């Protein structure tokens, strides 16, 4: 009888301990929640006004600094003897930088059309830049002693470039006479036929831009 009473008491003690542990767990959990702060807000429409019109200022005309400084000279003229071409001394372009005393400039002469499949066997020009200083220039100034570039005209981006040129001077681009034009390191001109002219002749443009 005594043994049953002790067993019953032990069971009641264990149930009370389990109940207290469960209560403690709930308390810890609730404490963690209530120890954390929370806040939230919503959104609402305030005032709703149209935006004020913004008028742009009138655009002004921009004049290119180097506009009008390049002038054209003479076209390329080829004289034929059979399949060999020949050229007289020719001034193609003039670039007047006499009014630009400061800075340096880049000058170029570029092919602007496609002459492939037009009857040319070979077309190479020994383009020359002549520094006239403050003076003038003409075809007679082109004798091959200036700064030259032998340019094969076999692609539409072919050209000659002279960079870092001083301002305050006049420059001219041309070629020296070559008849026949048979020097492969300079001007060299051949056509496909002894009697038939090429159907398309090259066209060119000259440009100038400021380097510094």
ABEGO torsion letter per residue (X at the ends): XAAAAAAAAAAAAAAAAAAAAAAAAAAAAAAAAAABBBBBBBBBBBBBBBBBBBBBBBBBBBBBAABGABBBBBBBBBBBBEABBBBBBBBABBBBAAABABEBBBBBBBBABBABGAGBABBBBBBBBBBAEABBBBAAABAGABBBBBBBBABAABBBBBBGBBBGBBBBBBBBBBOBBABAABBBBBBABAABBBABBBBBBBBBBBAX
